[in-house]
């Protein structure tokens, strides 16, 4: 068997990944969208984090992963995260999100 025969089916893997990502996104939004500002101020299971912090963290990571995908697709460098923000700054930014911005 030649090396080429062992290569994964990239087309299938890509379509499966996109479908899996869409299912996960829809599930996350289904549970996040009904939350009120009061709900978002409630503590999460993470010590010192509210639900708003948690949603901001997930949104920030989604943006960061989008940057990596864009970099891979185009070859144009896009950093994983905004390097001028520390993790603490990104965490604090979650404190100012409202329900109108937390779900975009």
SULSULVEN-V917141 format. One record per helix or strand of 2 or more residues. SS is the DSSP state (@ for helix, = for strand). FROM is the first residue (numbers start at 1). LEN is the number of residues. Records with the same first field share a line. If there is no record, write none. Layout:
BEGIN
SS: FROM-LEN  FROM-LEN
END
This chain:
BEGIN
@: 3-4  10-23  37-4  51-24  87-10  99-4
END
